[in-house]
Amino acid sequence: MTEQPGTETIRDVSAAFDLLRDARRRGVLYTVNRNGRTSVSELARRIAAWQSDGRDESIDPASVETSLVHAHLPKLADAGAVEYDRQRGVVAPIGATPDLEPLLERTREREPELVRVARTADFRALET
């Protein structure tokens, strides 16, 4: 049986925790695992909305998108957690990541607002 490229990285516990350490990466995983193929700009809007919740100043989606494109999405793609098409600006789930899924399930329980933003089908509903 052949492993998908990058899955050997996830098998290392430290690498898995490092991958999930950042909230923006978890937000990407929650969203694409729930909604499937998603544009980078949509991911940035959802994550910015979550990070802005309850703050006096809102987080700029453009700055979130920059961090996604230059840091978080390549890291997730290199680990085999998502498929990232930089040319088209889309991210898609790769499928089951058995080593990550139990850890992600635990983080979902502790981040209900980030999970809610990931699950919201109509993003405009978050802005009201």
N, CA, C and O of each residue as an XYZ file, in Angstrom:
512
protein
N       0.848     -1.167      0.000
C       0.000      0.000      0.000
C       0.895      1.232      0.000
O       1.834      1.325      0.791
N       0.602      2.173     -0.887
C       1.402      3.389     -0.984
C       0.747      4.509     -0.190
O      -0.469      4.696     -0.235
N       1.567      5.240      0.530
C       1.050      6.378      1.283
C       1.008      7.600      0.377
O       1.786      7.719     -0.570
N       0.075      8.515      0.690
C       0.037      9.773     -0.028
C       1.257     10.583      0.354
O       1.755     10.454      1.473
N       1.751     11.417     -0.548
C       2.903     12.250     -0.204
C       2.567     13.115      1.006
O       1.476     13.678      1.093
N       3.488     13.213      1.915
C       3.309     14.073      3.074
C       2.715     13.398      4.283
O       2.849     13.929      5.386
N       2.064     12.250      4.143
C       1.397     11.646      5.294
C       2.380     11.132      6.326
O       2.027     10.993      7.497
N       3.601     10.849      5.916
C       4.582     10.399      6.899
C       4.874     11.497      7.922
O       5.220     11.197      9.064
N       4.740     12.751      7.528
C       4.969     13.867      8.446
C       3.921     13.872      9.555
O       4.250     14.108     10.717
N       2.674     13.614      9.206
C       1.593     13.656     10.176
C       1.742     12.535     11.199
O       1.295     12.682     12.336
N       2.345     11.445     10.827
C       2.506     10.315     11.746
C       3.376     10.672     12.950
O       3.260     10.043     14.002
N       4.220     11.647     12.812
C       5.044     12.098     13.910
C       4.173     12.992     14.811
O       3.636     13.999     14.349
N       4.037     12.631     16.067
C       3.154     13.352     16.991
C       3.520     14.821     17.095
O       2.641     15.682     17.080
N       4.796     15.115     17.198
C       5.225     16.509     17.299
C       4.824     17.295     16.057
O       4.388     18.443     16.154
N       4.972     16.674     14.892
C       4.598     17.345     13.649
C       3.093     17.585     13.593
O       2.649     18.634     13.126
N       2.316     16.632     14.059
C       0.856     16.794     14.063
C       0.442     17.943     14.976
O      -0.394     18.768     14.607
N       1.031     17.992     16.166
C       0.707     19.083     17.081
C       1.179     20.419     16.529
O       0.491     21.429     16.679
N       2.335     20.435     15.898
C       2.829     21.666     15.290
C       1.879     22.129     14.187
O       1.613     23.323     14.055
N       1.376     21.198     13.406
C       0.451     21.527     12.325
C      -0.834     22.151     12.872
O      -1.377     23.082     12.278
N      -1.316     21.637     14.001
C      -2.570     22.123     14.582
C      -2.375     23.255     15.578
O      -3.348     23.785     16.114
N      -1.136     23.627     15.828
C      -0.845     24.661     16.827
C      -1.455     26.007     16.454
O      -1.883     26.747     17.340
N      -1.506     26.339     15.191
C      -1.989     27.646     14.768
C      -3.485     27.616     14.473
O      -3.970     26.732     13.766
N      -4.211     28.593     15.023
C      -5.667     28.654     14.846
C      -6.067     28.845     13.391
O      -7.108     28.342     12.969
N      -5.278     29.546     12.635
C      -5.623     29.747     11.225
C      -5.545     28.425     10.463
O      -6.380     28.154      9.601
N      -4.548     27.607     10.779
C      -4.475     26.296     10.113
C      -5.653     25.423     10.525
O      -6.222     24.714      9.694
N      -6.025     25.470     11.811
C      -7.192     24.696     12.244
C      -8.445     25.206     11.539
O      -9.294     24.412     11.131
N      -8.565     26.517     11.395
C      -9.716     27.083     10.683
C      -9.798     26.601      9.251
O     -10.886     26.311      8.755
N      -8.665     26.511      8.583
C      -8.627     25.980      7.218
C      -9.120     24.538      7.213
O      -9.956     24.165      6.390
N      -8.604     23.733      8.127
C      -9.000     22.322      8.164
C     -10.474     22.157      8.492
O     -11.153     21.352      7.855
N     -10.989     22.900      9.472
C     -12.415     22.813      9.803
C     -13.256     23.145      8.563
O     -14.216     22.444      8.243
N     -12.875     24.226      7.876
C     -13.683     24.710      6.752
C     -13.652     23.757      5.563
O     -14.705     23.394      5.040
N     -12.468     23.349      5.129
C     -12.425     22.485      3.938
C     -12.935     21.081      4.233
O     -13.491     20.427      3.352
N     -12.752     20.613      5.464
C     -13.309     19.300      5.801
C     -14.825     19.347      5.851
O     -15.482     18.344      5.571
N     -15.386     20.479      6.200
C     -16.847     20.620      6.279
C     -17.465     20.962      4.925
O     -18.485     20.393      4.536
N     -16.833     21.899      4.211
C     -17.440     22.461      3.002
C     -16.813     22.001      1.699
O     -17.329     22.307      0.624
N     -15.711     21.271      1.778
C     -15.035     20.860      0.549
C     -14.205     21.993     -0.027
O     -13.752     22.883      0.692
N     -14.017     21.941     -1.324
C     -13.192     22.915     -2.041
C     -13.640     24.339     -1.698
O     -14.815     24.680     -1.830
N     -12.683     25.162     -1.257
C     -12.983     26.522     -0.813
C     -11.906     27.462     -1.331
O     -10.729     27.104     -1.370
N     -12.306     28.653     -1.724
C     -11.314     29.622     -2.194
C     -10.508     30.165     -1.016
O     -10.984     30.204      0.118
N      -9.297     30.573     -1.305
C      -8.431     31.147     -0.278
C      -9.063     32.420      0.284
O      -8.990     32.668      1.488
N      -9.685     33.230     -0.584
C     -10.306     34.466     -0.103
C     -11.478     34.178      0.835
O     -11.688     34.911      1.801
N     -12.233     33.131      0.565
C     -13.330     32.749      1.467
C     -12.778     32.265      2.808
O     -13.312     32.611      3.862
N     -11.730     31.479      2.771
C     -11.092     31.040      4.013
C     -10.625     32.243      4.819
O     -10.825     32.299      6.032
N     -10.005     33.200      4.147
C      -9.498     34.396      4.830
C     -10.642     35.186      5.462
O     -10.514     35.655      6.593
N     -11.746     35.337      4.754
C     -12.905     36.070      5.312
C     -13.461     35.377      6.542
O     -13.773     36.031      7.537
N     -13.586     34.062      6.482
C     -14.128     33.314      7.620
C     -13.202     33.396      8.836
O     -13.659     33.617      9.958
N     -11.924     33.219      8.611
C     -10.971     33.247      9.720
C     -10.870     34.653     10.305
O     -10.792     34.809     11.524
N     -10.869     35.669      9.460
C     -10.834     37.054      9.950
C     -12.076     37.368     10.776
O     -11.983     38.047     11.799
N     -13.235     36.882     10.345
C     -14.476     37.108     11.101
C     -14.380     36.473     12.481
O     -14.770     37.079     13.479
N     -13.858     35.248     12.534
C     -13.703     34.574     13.828
C     -12.707     35.300     14.715
O     -12.975     35.509     15.898
N     -11.565     35.687     14.165
C     -10.542     36.341     14.968
C     -10.951     37.750     15.382
O     -10.430     38.274     16.366
N     -11.869     38.368     14.654
C     -12.347     39.710     14.993
C     -13.453     39.695     16.031
O     -13.710     40.712     16.676
N     -14.105     38.565     16.199
C     -15.253     38.455     17.093
C     -14.905     38.938     18.507
O     -14.011     38.401     19.160
N     -15.631     39.960     18.958
C     -15.443     40.468     20.313
C     -14.290     41.444     20.468
O     -14.003     41.873     21.585
N     -13.635     41.800     19.402
C     -12.527     42.756     19.477
C     -13.001     44.143     19.077
O     -13.964     44.295     18.325
N     -12.320     45.137     19.584
C     -12.638     46.511     19.206
C     -12.271     46.785     17.754
O     -12.954     47.539     17.060
N     -11.196     46.171     17.309
C     -10.720     46.350     15.952
C     -10.875     45.048     15.187
O     -10.581     43.973     15.711
N     -11.337     45.145     13.949
C     -11.511     43.909     13.186
C     -10.200     43.529     12.495
O      -9.354     44.377     12.210
N     -10.064     42.249     12.240
C      -8.903     41.708     11.539
C      -9.151     41.842     10.041
O     -10.226     41.498      9.552
N      -8.170     42.334      9.328
C      -8.279     42.536      7.891
C      -8.158     41.195      7.159
O      -7.142     40.513      7.291
N      -9.175     40.815      6.396
C      -9.101     39.550      5.658
C      -7.897     39.480      4.709
O      -7.367     38.398      4.458
N      -7.471     40.623      4.188
C      -6.314     40.617      3.284
C      -5.043     40.180      4.015
O      -4.214     39.470      3.446
N      -4.888     40.601      5.269
C      -3.693     40.183      6.019
C      -3.776     38.693      6.373
O      -2.763     37.995      6.405
N      -4.993     38.222      6.637
C      -5.169     36.790      6.893
C      -4.841     36.004      5.627
O      -4.163     34.979      5.684
N      -5.324     36.488      4.486
C      -5.055     35.803      3.223
C      -3.554     35.740      2.940
O      -3.052     34.717      2.474
N      -2.845     36.819      3.220
C      -1.396     36.833      3.018
C      -0.716     35.762      3.865
O       0.154     35.038      3.381
N      -1.116     35.667      5.128
C      -0.502     34.654      5.993
C      -0.879     33.243      5.553
O      -0.072     32.322      5.673
N      -2.093     33.067      5.047
C      -2.499     31.756      4.557
C      -1.653     31.347      3.355
O      -1.127     30.236      3.304
N      -1.530     32.251      2.395
C      -0.825     31.955      1.151
C       0.666     31.715      1.375
O       1.251     30.821      0.763
N       1.279     32.507      2.247
C       2.732     32.432      2.402
C       3.199     31.461      3.483
O       4.350     31.027      3.462
N       2.333     31.118      4.418
C       2.789     30.268      5.514
C       1.909     29.038      5.729
O       2.380     27.905      5.627
N       0.648     29.264      6.024
C      -0.204     28.186      6.521
C      -0.614     27.169      5.463
O      -0.551     25.966      5.716
N      -1.033     27.623      4.288
C      -1.473     26.668      3.261
C      -0.324     25.813      2.727
O      -0.506     24.609      2.547
N       0.858     26.395      2.465
C       1.968     25.522      2.053
C       2.319     24.484      3.123
O       2.629     23.338      2.798
N       2.272     24.881      4.386
C       2.596     23.942      5.463
C       1.570     22.809      5.506
O       1.942     21.642      5.636
N       0.287     23.143      5.397
C      -0.757     22.111      5.391
C      -0.632     21.205      4.166
O      -0.803     19.990      4.265
N      -0.334     21.798      3.022
C      -0.199     21.003      1.796
C       1.029     20.093      1.863
O       0.962     18.929      1.469
N       2.139     20.619      2.357
C       3.355     19.805      2.478
C       3.152     18.618      3.415
O       3.756     17.562      3.225
N       2.301     18.792      4.427
C       2.029     17.709      5.379
C       0.991     16.723      4.843
O       0.735     15.694      5.468
N       0.392     17.030      3.690
C      -0.609     16.138      3.124
C      -1.973     16.274      3.765
O      -2.800     15.367      3.669
N      -2.221     17.420      4.432
C      -3.504     17.622      5.109
C      -4.555     18.242      4.189
O      -5.751     18.034      4.393
N      -4.123     19.001      3.181
C      -5.022     19.605      2.200
C      -4.344     19.600      0.838
O      -3.135     19.401      0.716
N      -5.154     19.823     -0.167
C      -4.637     20.048     -1.514
C      -4.747     21.542     -1.759
O      -5.836     22.108     -1.658
N      -3.640     22.184     -2.079
C      -3.622     23.636     -2.270
C      -3.172     23.947     -3.681
O      -2.047     23.630     -4.068
N      -4.066     24.578     -4.461
C      -3.749     25.008     -5.815
C      -3.514     26.509     -5.771
O      -4.454     27.302     -5.818
N      -2.257     26.878     -5.682
C      -1.908     28.296     -5.542
C      -2.322     29.095     -6.771
O      -2.756     30.240     -6.639
N      -2.197     28.524     -7.949
C      -2.558     29.216     -9.187
C      -4.041     29.599     -9.214
O      -4.400     30.708     -9.610
N      -4.877     28.681     -8.794
C      -6.327     28.931     -8.815
C      -6.835     29.554     -7.528
O      -7.951     30.071     -7.484
N      -6.025     29.510     -6.480
C      -6.424     30.092     -5.198
C      -7.508     29.292     -4.507
O      -8.436     29.856     -3.929
N      -7.384     27.956     -4.571
C      -8.375     27.091     -3.930
C      -7.690     26.037     -3.068
O      -6.558     25.625     -3.318
N      -8.424     25.625     -2.049
C      -7.953     24.601     -1.119
C      -9.032     23.531     -1.059
O     -10.223     23.840     -1.015
N      -8.611     22.270     -1.057
C      -9.561     21.160     -1.006
C      -9.068     20.126     -0.003
O      -7.866     19.988      0.224
N     -10.012     19.400      0.595
C      -9.596     18.323      1.499
C      -8.979     17.192      0.698
O      -9.360     16.952     -0.448
N      -8.050     16.516      1.287
C      -7.412     15.369      0.634
C      -8.189     14.097      0.946
O      -8.158     13.137      0.177
N      -8.861     14.097      2.039
C      -9.576     12.905      2.477
C      -9.266     12.677      3.936
O      -8.771     13.567      4.628
N      -9.552     11.513      4.384
C      -9.335     11.200      5.796
C      -7.856     11.310      6.142
O      -6.989     10.803      5.430
N      -7.602     11.968      7.227
C      -6.247     12.027      7.774
C      -6.343     11.377      9.146
O      -6.516     12.067     10.151
N      -6.231     10.056      9.194
C      -6.504      9.318     10.425
C      -5.642      9.740     11.604
O      -6.075      9.632     12.751
N      -4.437     10.215     11.346
C      -3.585     10.624     12.451
C      -3.944     12.009     12.982
O      -3.710     12.312     14.152
N      -4.510     12.839     12.122
C      -4.900     14.190     12.537
C      -6.322     14.249     13.088
O      -6.607     15.037     13.990
N      -7.189     13.440     12.563
C      -8.618     13.545     12.891
C      -8.930     13.479     14.385
O      -9.721     14.300     14.852
N      -8.367     12.565     15.160
C      -8.676     12.554     16.596
C      -8.233     13.838     17.304
O      -8.910     14.321     18.211
N      -7.112     14.372     16.888
C      -6.632     15.624     17.479
C      -7.527     16.785     17.079
O      -7.839     17.650     17.897
N      -7.935     16.800     15.824
C      -8.820     17.852     15.343
C     -10.178     17.795     16.039
O     -10.771     18.829     16.347
N     -10.656     16.602     16.279
C     -11.938     16.441     16.980
C     -11.871     17.074     18.360
O     -12.819     17.730     18.791
N     -10.759     16.882     19.053
C     -10.595     17.475     20.386
C     -10.538     18.995     20.317
O     -11.081     19.673     21.189
N      -9.892     19.536     19.299
C      -9.826     20.993     19.196
C     -11.191     21.573     18.832
O     -11.529     22.675     19.265
N     -11.977     20.845     18.042
C     -13.332     21.310     17.695
C     -14.168     21.542     18.947
O     -14.928     22.508     19.025
N     -14.027     20.667     19.906
C     -14.794     20.775     21.151
C     -14.454     22.052     21.906
O     -15.302     22.595     22.614
N     -13.249     22.529     21.766
C     -12.779     23.692     22.519
C     -12.871     25.001     21.743
O     -12.652     26.070     22.314
N     -13.187     24.936     20.467
C     -13.265     26.130     19.629
C     -14.613     26.216     18.913
O     -14.651     26.215     17.682
N     -15.695     26.287     19.641
C     -17.003     26.259     18.981
C     -17.242     27.436     18.032
O     -17.937     27.281     17.028
N     -16.684     28.598     18.327
C     -16.900     29.748     17.444
C     -16.173     29.581     16.116
O     -16.721     29.910     15.064
N     -14.953     29.076     16.153
C     -14.222     28.843     14.910
C     -14.915     27.761     14.087
O     -14.983     27.860     12.862
N     -15.420     26.750     14.743
C     -16.142     25.687     14.045
C     -17.440     26.236     13.458
O     -17.824     25.857     12.351
N     -18.118     27.122     14.183
C     -19.363     27.724     13.679
C     -19.089     28.516     12.407
O     -19.847     28.422     11.442
N     -18.011     29.298     12.398
C     -17.651     30.073     11.219
C     -17.340     29.139     10.056
O     -17.704     29.432      8.917
N     -16.677     28.031     10.323
C     -16.352     27.068      9.268
C     -17.602     26.426      8.694
O     -17.651     26.116      7.503
N     -18.609     26.224      9.527
C     -19.821     25.515      9.092
C     -20.862     26.408      8.447
O     -21.744     25.916      7.742
N     -20.780     27.704      8.674
C     -21.795     28.607      8.157
C     -21.793     28.576      6.648
O     -20.799     28.925      6.012
N     -22.910     28.156      6.073
C     -23.006     28.079      4.621
C     -23.085     29.465      4.005
O     -22.466     29.721      2.973
N     -23.840     30.362      4.628
C     -24.001     31.717      4.112
C     -23.113     32.637      4.937
O     -23.456     32.990      6.065
N     -21.982     33.022      4.379
C     -21.026     33.817      5.135
C     -21.618     35.159      5.563
O     -21.245     35.687      6.611
N     -22.528     35.714      4.776
C     -23.121     37.012      5.138
C     -23.852     36.948      6.469
O     -24.002     37.969      7.139
N     -24.306     35.770      6.861
C     -25.009     35.622      8.139
C     -24.079     35.907      9.311
O     -24.548     36.247     10.397
N     -22.793     35.778      9.115
C     -21.830     36.046     10.197
C     -21.671     37.529     10.445
O     -21.271     37.936     11.536
N     -21.978     38.346      9.448
C     -21.735     39.770      9.548
C     -22.856     40.515     10.263
O     -22.726     41.709     10.533
N     -23.949     39.834     10.572
C     -25.058     40.512     11.241
C     -24.960     40.384     12.729
O     -25.815     40.898     13.451
